[in-house]
Amino acid sequence: MSKNIKHILILAIALIAINIIGHLFYARFDLTTDKRYTLSTSAIDIIKDIESPIIIDVFLDGDDFPSEFRRLKRETKQLLEEFSAKNNNIVFNFINPLEDQATREQSIQQLTQRGLTPMQLSVQENGKSSQAIIFPWALASYNQQTVNIPLIKNKIGVSQQELVTNSVQHLEYAFADGFSKLTKPKRRKIAVLKGNNQLEDKYIANFLKTLGAYYYIAPFTLDSVPRNPQKTLRDILEYDLIISAKPTEPFTEKEKFVLDQYSMNGGKSLWLLDAVAIEKDSLYNATGTNYAIQRDLNLTDFFFKYGVRVNPVMVSTLYSAPITLAMGEGSESQFQHLKWPYSPLAASKSKHPIVNNLNLVKFDFANQIDTLKNNIKKTILLATGPLAKLEGTPRKVSLELVTKSPDPATFNKGKQNLAVLLEGEFNSVYANRIKPFKLNKETDKSIPTKMIVIADGDIIKNDVVRNVPQELGFDRWTGKTYGNKEFLLNAVNYLLDDNGLINIRSKEIDVAFLNQQDIAEAKTKWQLINILLPLVLLAMFGLGFNALRKKKYAS
C-alpha cells in the first residue's frame, strides 16, 4: 500500500513540476511550411510596447458564410491569437452584426455610415446557389481612437477562393497597419509641390487624406526660388519626401537646381508626370474630339541624368479600362462601357513590396518610360500588357474610336514601362555645368536616396462629384475599385523607408481549398461509403467472430 502511495506522490509532484515549467516557459510552435502563424519582426515591434488595451471587434461572423469565408474567419482568429500571445493587451471579439433580424437594416446602415461597406457574396454549397451579405471588417480602438481594418483584399477578376487567398496573405499587414496608426506617432514630413500648375487639392484630396494617417503633409511652392533660392532649398530640406502631382507648367533652371540639390542631400521624391497634354474630359464636347500635343516641362535633361526618359508618346493597349458613354438619342440613351485603349490597366508579377499582390492600377493617357544605363538601380514597378503600341504627337483623339474594332496586329510593341523606381547615389544634373545660382554648399553626388517616376499624372487623381472628392481608384460607372491608392501608398512607404510595414506584404501564404463542384458531384458516393462501409465491416467481423467461436467450441 505504501508503495502505491509513493508512486502516486511522485506522479503528482511530476505533474505539478511540469505545469510550473510550462507556465514559466510558455511557447507556441508554428509547424506550417509557409510559417503563416509566425508574426514578422516588424509586426511584433509595432505591438511590443503597447501598455493599454487595443479592443478589436471583428464583424466576420455568421451562420450563412460560404466555406471560403469561414476559412478567412479561422485565419483571422488564428492571427489575432498570435498577436494576443505576444501582447495580452490585444483583445478581440467576433460579432455577427446581422444576427438580429429585427435590427438588420439599421445595423447595415450604421456600419455603412462608418465606412464599413458590406459585401454581397454568391454562396455555392451542396450544389445550390444563394446570396449572403457580410461585413469583412474589424474595428480597432485604442485610447479613444478607432480605425477601420479591412479584412478583404480586393482584386479585379478573381474567384471567391482567390479573393480569400489574397485576403489571408494581407491579414497581417492589415492589422499591423491598423495598430501602427493607433500607436505610432507621425515622424516623417511630406511636401506637396505647388507653383507649376499641379493638380488642384480637391483632385488629390483622397490620397492626401490617406497619407495624413501616417505622415505630416504640407503644400510647398517654388515661387520663392527667384527671390531667395538658398532659403527655398533650406526650407525644402526640412521635408523627407516631395510629391509633384501632374505639373503642367515648365520648371525653370533655378527650380530644377533646387530640386536637384534636394535629391543630392538625400531627399526622396515621387514624380507623376504627363509628357502629353490631353484630358479625357476635353473629349466630352459636341465633336467628341481633341488633339494630343507634347507637353514640355523642361525636365528631360533632369531625368535623363538620373537614368530615365519620359517620352512624349501615348501608350495604347488592348488590356485597358473601359470608357463609359451615353449611347442612343434622347430618353432612349443608355450608359455603356466601351473599349478604350488609352486607359491602360497595369499589373506586376514582381515580388517587390510596392507591387506584390497588388490590384490592377488604372492609368489615363499614360506615356512610355525608357531606362538608361548608369550607376542607378532601376526597378520596373508597373508596365502594360504585351499587346500595346505607341502613338506619337500631335495626334487627333476621338471618341469615335469606341465604334471601331481594334486590329490586334497593330499592338505589337510589347510591354511598355509606366512606373520606375530609382535607387542609389545620384549624380547631379548640374555637375560640370554652369549653375543657375550660387550655393554655399553644392553637392555633385548624392548620398543614397530613392525616386519614383510615373508616366501619368492622373493615376493620383480622384473623381469629384458635386464638389466632393471620391475614393481614389473607384470607378463609379462600373463599380470597380482599382489599386491606384494602394500602389501610391506603398510607393510612399517604401520611399520613406517604412519598410517595417511594407515588407509584411511580401509574405506568401498558400491557402488550400476544396473544390465545391467536385464535392457536390461526389457527395452521394462518399455518404454511401461513410455509412455502408462501417456496417459491412461490422457485419464481416461479426460473421467471422461467430465462425471462429463455432469452430473453437464445436469439439
MARSE-31740 format. One record per residue (C-alpha): residue in one letter; x, y, z; residue number from 0. Coordinates in steps of 0.25 Angstrom, whole numbers, plus 5000, padded with zeros to 4 digits. Example, Ala and Ser with C-alpha at 12.3 -4.5 7.8 and 13.67 -1.06 7.14 Angstrom:
! residues 2
REC  type  east  north    up  seq
REC     A  5049   4982  5031    0
REC     S  5055   4996  5029    1
! end
This chain:
! residues 555
REC  type  east  north    up  seq
REC     M  5000   5000  5000    0
REC     S  5011   5010  5004    1
REC     K  5018   5006  4990    2
REC     N  5005   5011  4983    3
REC     I  5004   5024  4991    4
REC     K  5019   5027  4988    5
REC     H  5016   5025  4973    6
REC     I  5004   5034  4973    7
REC     L  5012   5045  4981    8
REC     I  5023   5044  4971    9
REC     L  5013   5045  4959   10
REC     A  5006   5057  4966   11
REC     I  5020   5064  4968   12
REC     A  5024   5062  4954   13
REC     L  5011   5067  4948   14
REC     I  5012   5080  4957   15
REC     A  5026   5082  4953   16
REC     I  5022   5080  4938   17
REC     N  5011   5091  4940   18
REC     I  5021   5101  4947   19
REC     I  5031   5099  4936   20
REC     G  5020   5100  4925   21
REC     H  5015   5113  4931   22
REC     L  5029   5119  4932   23
REC     F  5034   5115  4919   24
REC     Y  5021   5117  4910   25
REC     A  5023   5115  4895   26
REC     R  5015   5114  4882   27
REC     F  5020   5106  4871   28
REC     D  5017   5108  4856   29
REC     L  5018   5095  4849   30
REC     T  5013   5101  4835   31
REC     T  5022   5100  4824   32
REC     D  5019   5115  4820   33
REC     K  5020   5120  4835   34
REC     R  5007   5127  4833   35
REC     Y  5005   5128  4848   36
REC     T  5019   5133  4851   37
REC     L  5018   5148  4852   38
REC     S  5028   5156  4845   39
REC     T  5038   5164  4853   40
REC     S  5032   5177  4848   41
REC     A  5018   5174  4853   42
REC     I  5024   5170  4867   43
REC     D  5031   5183  4868   44
REC     I  5018   5191  4866   45
REC     I  5011   5184  4877   46
REC     K  5022   5180  4887   47
REC     D  5022   5193  4895   48
REC     I  5006   5195  4896   49
REC     E  5003   5197  4910   50
REC     S  4988   5199  4910   51
REC     P  4977   5190  4903   52
REC     I  4974   5190  4888   53
REC     I  4960   5185  4887   54
REC     I  4957   5179  4873   55
REC     D  4943   5176  4868   56
REC     V  4943   5166  4856   57
REC     F  4930   5166  4849   58
REC     L  4934   5154  4841   59
REC     D  4923   5145  4847   60
REC     G  4910   5138  4843   61
REC     D  4904   5125  4840   62
REC     D  4902   5126  4825   63
REC     F  4916   5129  4821   64
REC     P  4922   5122  4809   65
REC     S  4933   5112  4813   66
REC     E  4944   5121  4807   67
REC     F  4940   5132  4817   68
REC     R  4939   5122  4828   69
REC     R  4953   5120  4825   70
REC     L  4956   5134  4825   71
REC     K  4950   5135  4839   72
REC     R  4958   5124  4845   73
REC     E  4971   5130  4839   74
REC     T  4967   5144  4845   75
REC     K  4965   5137  4859   76
REC     Q  4978   5130  4858   77
REC     L  4985   5142  4854   78
REC     L  4979   5151  4866   79
REC     E  4982   5139  4875   80
REC     E  4997   5141  4871   81
REC     F  4996   5156  4873   82
REC     S  4990   5154  4887   83
REC     A  5001   5143  4891   84
REC     K  5011   5154  4888   85
REC     N  5004   5165  4896   86
REC     N  4992   5161  4904   87
REC     N  4987   5176  4903   88
REC     I  4982   5171  4889   89
REC     V  4967   5167  4892   90
REC     F  4958   5163  4881   91
REC     N  4943   5159  4879   92
REC     F  4936   5153  4867   93
REC     I  4922   5159  4865   94
REC     N  4911   5156  4856   95
REC     P  4905   5170  4853   96
REC     L  4893   5164  4845   97
REC     E  4889   5153  4855   98
REC     D  4877   5161  4860   99
REC     Q  4867   5161  4848  100
REC     A  4859   5172  4855  101
REC     T  4870   5182  4854  102
REC     R  4877   5176  4842  103
REC     E  4875   5188  4832  104
REC     Q  4878   5198  4843  105
REC     S  4891   5191  4846  106
REC     I  4895   5191  4831  107
REC     Q  4892   5206  4830  108
REC     Q  4900   5209  4843  109
REC     L  4912   5201  4839  110
REC     T  4912   5207  4825  111
REC     Q  4912   5221  4830  112
REC     R  4925   5217  4838  113
REC     G  4931   5213  4825  114
REC     L  4930   5198  4827  115
REC     T  4923   5195  4813  116
REC     P  4916   5182  4812  117
REC     M  4920   5171  4803  118
REC     Q  4910   5162  4795  119
REC     L  4914   5148  4792  120
REC     S  4909   5137  4784  121
REC     V  4909   5124  4793  122
REC     Q  4911   5111  4786  123
REC     E  4908   5100  4796  124
REC     N  4903   5085  4793  125
REC     G  4901   5089  4778  126
REC     K  4892   5100  4782  127
REC     S  4894   5115  4780  128
REC     S  4889   5126  4789  129
REC     Q  4893   5140  4793  130
REC     A  4899   5145  4806  131
REC     I  4903   5159  4812  132
REC     I  4915   5160  4821  133
REC     F  4924   5171  4827  134
REC     P  4938   5167  4825  135
REC     W  4943   5178  4834  136
REC     A  4949   5180  4848  137
REC     L  4949   5192  4857  138
REC     A  4961   5194  4866  139
REC     S  4960   5204  4878  140
REC     Y  4971   5210  4886  141
REC     N  4972   5221  4895  142
REC     Q  4959   5227  4890  143
REC     Q  4963   5226  4875  144
REC     T  4957   5216  4865  145
REC     V  4962   5211  4852  146
REC     N  4955   5202  4841  147
REC     I  4963   5190  4837  148
REC     P  4959   5183  4824  149
REC     L  4959   5168  4824  150
REC     I  4957   5167  4809  151
REC     K  4968   5170  4799  152
REC     N  4960   5173  4786  153
REC     K  4966   5169  4773  154
REC     I  4958   5170  4760  155
REC     G  4954   5158  4752  156
REC     V  4957   5147  4763  157
REC     S  4949   5136  4768  158
REC     Q  4944   5136  4783  159
REC     Q  4955   5126  4786  160
REC     E  4966   5134  4780  161
REC     L  4960   5146  4787  162
REC     V  4961   5139  4801  163
REC     T  4975   5135  4797  164
REC     N  4979   5149  4795  165
REC     S  4972   5154  4807  166
REC     V  4979   5143  4816  167
REC     Q  4992   5148  4811  168
REC     H  4988   5162  4814  169
REC     L  4983   5160  4828  170
REC     E  4996   5162  4836  171
REC     Y  4999   5175  4828  172
REC     A  4984   5180  4830  173
REC     F  4985   5178  4846  174
REC     A  4999   5183  4847  175
REC     D  4996   5195  4839  176
REC     G  4983   5198  4848  177
REC     F  4991   5196  4860  178
REC     S  5002   5205  4855  179
REC     K  4992   5216  4852  180
REC     L  4987   5215  4866  181
REC     T  5000   5215  4874  182
REC     K  5011   5221  4866  183
REC     P  5013   5236  4865  184
REC     K  5015   5243  4852  185
REC     R  5030   5246  4849  186
REC     R  5032   5248  4834  187
REC     K  5028   5260  4826  188
REC     I  5024   5261  4812  189
REC     A  5023   5273  4803  190
REC     V  5013   5274  4792  191
REC     L  5019   5283  4781  192
REC     K  5011   5295  4776  193
REC     G  5014   5306  4767  194
REC     N  5015   5298  4754  195
REC     N  5000   5297  4752  196
REC     Q  5000   5283  4758  197
REC     L  4986   5277  4761  198
REC     E  4977   5285  4770  199
REC     D  4975   5280  4784  200
REC     K  4961   5274  4782  201
REC     Y  4967   5265  4772  202
REC     I  4977   5259  4781  203
REC     A  4969   5260  4794  204
REC     N  4966   5246  4796  205
REC     F  4980   5241  4795  206
REC     L  4986   5252  4804  207
REC     K  4975   5249  4814  208
REC     T  4980   5234  4814  209
REC     L  4995   5239  4815  210
REC     G  4991   5248  4827  211
REC     A  4988   5236  4835  212
REC     Y  5003   5233  4835  213
REC     Y  5011   5246  4831  214
REC     Y  5011   5261  4833  215
REC     I  5007   5267  4820  216
REC     A  5008   5282  4815  217
REC     P  5008   5289  4802  218
REC     F  5021   5295  4797  219
REC     T  5023   5305  4786  220
REC     L  5035   5308  4778  221
REC     D  5031   5322  4775  222
REC     S  5041   5328  4785  223
REC     V  5053   5322  4777  224
REC     P  5055   5335  4768  225
REC     R  5056   5343  4781  226
REC     N  5063   5335  4790  227
REC     P  5067   5321  4785  228
REC     Q  5076   5317  4797  229
REC     K  5065   5319  4807  230
REC     T  5056   5311  4798  231
REC     L  5066   5300  4798  232
REC     R  5067   5300  4813  233
REC     D  5052   5300  4815  234
REC     I  5050   5288  4805  235
REC     L  5061   5280  4812  236
REC     E  5052   5280  4824  237
REC     Y  5044   5270  4817  238
REC     D  5046   5255  4815  239
REC     L  5039   5254  4802  240
REC     I  5033   5263  4791  241
REC     I  5021   5259  4782  242
REC     S  5019   5266  4769  243
REC     A  5005   5262  4764  244
REC     K  5003   5265  4749  245
REC     P  5011   5278  4747  246
REC     T  5006   5285  4734  247
REC     E  5016   5298  4734  248
REC     P  5031   5297  4731  249
REC     F  5041   5297  4743  250
REC     T  5051   5308  4742  251
REC     E  5066   5304  4743  252
REC     K  5067   5310  4757  253
REC     E  5055   5302  4761  254
REC     K  5061   5290  4755  255
REC     F  5075   5293  4763  256
REC     V  5067   5294  4776  257
REC     L  5061   5280  4773  258
REC     D  5074   5274  4769  259
REC     Q  5081   5279  4781  260
REC     Y  5069   5273  4790  261
REC     S  5072   5260  4784  262
REC     M  5087   5261  4785  263
REC     N  5084   5263  4800  264
REC     G  5077   5250  4801  265
REC     G  5063   5255  4799  266
REC     K  5052   5245  4793  267
REC     S  5043   5249  4782  268
REC     L  5030   5244  4775  269
REC     W  5028   5249  4761  270
REC     L  5015   5248  4754  271
REC     L  5017   5253  4740  272
REC     D  5009   5255  4727  273
REC     A  5018   5257  4715  274
REC     V  5006   5259  4706  275
REC     A  4995   5269  4708  276
REC     I  4981   5263  4706  277
REC     E  4970   5261  4716  278
REC     K  4958   5251  4716  279
REC     D  4948   5262  4720  280
REC     S  4952   5270  4708  281
REC     L  4946   5259  4699  282
REC     Y  4932   5261  4704  283
REC     N  4929   5272  4695  284
REC     A  4920   5274  4683  285
REC     T  4930   5267  4673  286
REC     G  4936   5257  4683  287
REC     T  4950   5260  4679  288
REC     N  4962   5268  4683  289
REC     Y  4977   5268  4680  290
REC     A  4988   5262  4688  291
REC     I  5001   5270  4688  292
REC     Q  5014   5269  4694  293
REC     R  5016   5276  4708  294
REC     D  5029   5282  4711  295
REC     L  5032   5282  4726  296
REC     N  5047   5285  4723  297
REC     L  5050   5273  4731  298
REC     T  5056   5264  4720  299
REC     D  5071   5266  4724  300
REC     F  5067   5266  4739  301
REC     F  5062   5251  4738  302
REC     F  5072   5247  4727  303
REC     K  5083   5250  4736  304
REC     Y  5077   5241  4747  305
REC     G  5075   5230  4737  306
REC     V  5060   5230  4731  307
REC     R  5053   5237  4720  308
REC     V  5038   5240  4719  309
REC     N  5035   5240  4704  310
REC     P  5024   5249  4699  311
REC     V  5016   5238  4693  312
REC     M  5003   5232  4697  313
REC     V  5002   5217  4701  314
REC     S  4990   5210  4695  315
REC     T  4987   5195  4699  316
REC     L  4976   5185  4697  317
REC     Y  4977   5182  4712  318
REC     S  4970   5194  4717  319
REC     A  4959   5200  4726  320
REC     P  4946   5203  4718  321
REC     I  4941   5217  4716  322
REC     T  4926   5220  4720  323
REC     L  4918   5227  4709  324
REC     A  4903   5230  4707  325
REC     M  4899   5223  4694  326
REC     G  4886   5226  4687  327
REC     E  4877   5238  4686  328
REC     G  4868   5245  4695  329
REC     S  4861   5237  4706  330
REC     E  4865   5224  4700  331
REC     S  4880   5227  4702  332
REC     Q  4887   5217  4711  333
REC     F  4901   5217  4718  334
REC     Q  4910   5207  4712  335
REC     H  4924   5202  4716  336
REC     L  4932   5202  4703  337
REC     K  4947   5198  4700  338
REC     W  4956   5210  4701  339
REC     P  4971   5207  4698  340
REC     Y  4976   5220  4705  341
REC     S  4973   5215  4719  342
REC     P  4984   5204  4721  343
REC     L  4982   5194  4733  344
REC     A  4995   5191  4739  345
REC     A  4999   5180  4748  346
REC     S  5012   5173  4752  347
REC     K  5017   5159  4755  348
REC     S  5028   5165  4763  349
REC     K  5030   5161  4778  350
REC     H  5035   5175  4781  351
REC     P  5028   5180  4793  352
REC     I  5022   5192  4786  353
REC     V  5014   5184  4776  354
REC     N  5014   5170  4782  355
REC     N  4999   5165  4782  356
REC     L  4994   5178  4776  357
REC     N  4981   5180  4769  358
REC     L  4981   5186  4755  359
REC     V  4985   5200  4754  360
REC     K  4978   5209  4744  361
REC     F  4985   5220  4736  362
REC     D  4979   5230  4727  363
REC     F  4987   5235  4714  364
REC     A  4999   5229  4720  365
REC     N  5013   5231  4714  366
REC     Q  5025   5222  4712  367
REC     I  5037   5222  4720  368
REC     D  5051   5218  4715  369
REC     T  5062   5214  4725  370
REC     L  5076   5218  4722  371
REC     K  5089   5212  4726  372
REC     N  5096   5218  4738  373
REC     N  5100   5214  4753  374
REC     I  5086   5215  4758  375
REC     K  5078   5203  4761  376
REC     K  5065   5203  4753  377
REC     T  5053   5194  4756  378
REC     I  5041   5194  4747  379
REC     L  5029   5195  4756  380
REC     L  5017   5195  4746  381
REC     A  5016   5192  4731  382
REC     T  5005   5190  4721  383
REC     G  5001   5176  4716  384
REC     P  5009   5171  4704  385
REC     L  4998   5176  4693  386
REC     A  5002   5190  4693  387
REC     K  5006   5201  4683  388
REC     L  5012   5215  4684  389
REC     E  5005   5227  4677  390
REC     G  5013   5240  4675  391
REC     T  5008   5254  4676  392
REC     P  5002   5263  4671  393
REC     R  4990   5254  4669  394
REC     K  4975   5255  4668  395
REC     V  4968   5247  4678  396
REC     S  4953   5244  4676  397
REC     L  4942   5236  4684  398
REC     E  4938   5230  4670  399
REC     L  4949   5220  4673  400
REC     V  4940   5212  4682  401
REC     T  4931   5209  4670  402
REC     K  4943   5202  4663  403
REC     S  4949   5189  4665  404
REC     P  4964   5189  4668  405
REC     D  4973   5182  4660  406
REC     P  4982   5173  4669  407
REC     A  4993   5172  4659  408
REC     T  4996   5187  4661  409
REC     F  4998   5185  4676  410
REC     N  5012   5179  4674  411
REC     K  5021   5188  4683  412
REC     G  5021   5179  4695  413
REC     K  5021   5183  4709  414
REC     Q  5023   5198  4712  415
REC     N  5028   5203  4725  416
REC     L  5019   5212  4732  417
REC     A  5025   5214  4746  418
REC     V  5040   5212  4750  419
REC     L  5047   5212  4764  420
REC     L  5061   5218  4764  421
REC     E  5071   5215  4776  422
REC     G  5085   5219  4778  423
REC     E  5095   5230  4778  424
REC     F  5091   5240  4768  425
REC     N  5100   5249  4760  426
REC     S  5095   5264  4760  427
REC     V  5089   5269  4747  428
REC     Y  5098   5281  4749  429
REC     A  5111   5275  4751  430
REC     N  5121   5281  4742  431
REC     R  5111   5291  4737  432
REC     I  5109   5306  4740  433
REC     K  5100   5307  4752  434
REC     P  5087   5315  4751  435
REC     F  5091   5322  4764  436
REC     K  5102   5320  4775  437
REC     L  5100   5312  4787  438
REC     N  5109   5312  4800  439
REC     K  5110   5297  4799  440
REC     E  5108   5290  4785  441
REC     T  5107   5275  4784  442
REC     D  5110   5267  4771  443
REC     K  5107   5253  4776  444
REC     S  5096   5249  4786  445
REC     I  5096   5241  4798  446
REC     P  5088   5228  4795  447
REC     T  5074   5232  4792  448
REC     K  5061   5228  4784  449
REC     M  5052   5233  4774  450
REC     I  5039   5228  4767  451
REC     V  5035   5233  4753  452
REC     I  5021   5230  4748  453
REC     A  5018   5234  4734  454
REC     D  5003   5238  4737  455
REC     G  4998   5249  4746  456
REC     D  4984   5244  4746  457
REC     I  4988   5232  4754  458
REC     I  4987   5240  4767  459
REC     K  4974   5248  4762  460
REC     N  4961   5245  4769  461
REC     D  4947   5248  4763  462
REC     V  4940   5260  4769  463
REC     V  4925   5259  4770  464
REC     R  4917   5271  4774  465
REC     N  4930   5277  4779  466
REC     V  4932   5265  4788  467
REC     P  4945   5257  4786  468
REC     Q  4942   5242  4783  469
REC     E  4950   5229  4787  470
REC     L  4963   5229  4778  471
REC     G  4963   5217  4769  472
REC     F  4948   5215  4770  473
REC     D  4940   5216  4756  474
REC     R  4926   5220  4760  475
REC     W  4921   5215  4746  476
REC     T  4926   5201  4747  477
REC     G  4926   5199  4762  478
REC     K  4941   5194  4761  479
REC     T  4952   5199  4770  480
REC     Y  4966   5199  4764  481
REC     G  4979   5198  4772  482
REC     N  4983   5213  4770  483
REC     K  4983   5217  4785  484
REC     E  4989   5205  4790  485
REC     F  5000   5206  4780  486
REC     L  5003   5220  4783  487
REC     L  5003   5218  4798  488
REC     N  5012   5206  4796  489
REC     A  5021   5215  4788  490
REC     V  5022   5226  4799  491
REC     N  5024   5216  4810  492
REC     Y  5036   5210  4802  493
REC     L  5042   5223  4799  494
REC     L  5041   5228  4813  495
REC     D  5048   5215  4818  496
REC     D  5035   5210  4825  497
REC     N  5040   5196  4821  498
REC     G  5035   5190  4834  499
REC     L  5020   5191  4829  500
REC     I  5023   5189  4814  501
REC     N  5031   5177  4816  502
REC     I  5020   5169  4823  503
REC     R  5013   5170  4809  504
REC     S  5023   5161  4803  505
REC     K  5019   5149  4812  506
REC     E  5014   5138  4803  507
REC     I  5003   5128  4809  508
REC     D  4998   5116  4802  509
REC     V  4983   5114  4805  510
REC     A  4977   5101  4800  511
REC     F  4962   5100  4797  512
REC     L  4953   5089  4794  513
REC     N  4946   5089  4780  514
REC     Q  4932   5091  4783  515
REC     Q  4927   5086  4770  516
REC     D  4934   5073  4772  517
REC     I  4929   5072  4786  518
REC     A  4914   5073  4781  519
REC     E  4917   5063  4770  520
REC     A  4923   5053  4779  521
REC     K  4914   5055  4791  522
REC     T  4905   5043  4790  523
REC     K  4917   5034  4787  524
REC     W  4924   5038  4800  525
REC     Q  4912   5038  4808  526
REC     L  4909   5023  4804  527
REC     I  4923   5020  4807  528
REC     N  4923   5026  4820  529
REC     I  4910   5020  4824  530
REC     L  4911   5006  4818  531
REC     L  4925   5003  4819  532
REC     P  4925   5002  4834  533
REC     L  4913   4994  4834  534
REC     V  4919   4984  4824  535
REC     L  4932   4983  4832  536
REC     L  4924   4981  4845  537
REC     A  4916   4970  4839  538
REC     M  4928   4963  4833  539
REC     F  4934   4964  4847  540
REC     G  4922   4958  4854  541
REC     L  4921   4947  4844  542
REC     G  4936   4944  4845  543
REC     F  4935   4944  4860  544
REC     N  4923   4935  4861  545
REC     A  4930   4925  4851  546
REC     L  4942   4925  4860  547
REC     R  4934   4922  4872  548
REC     K  4927   4911  4866  549
REC     K  4940   4905  4861  550
REC     K  4946   4906  4875  551
REC     Y  4935   4900  4883  552
REC     A  4929   4890  4873  553
REC     S  4939   4880  4878  554
! end
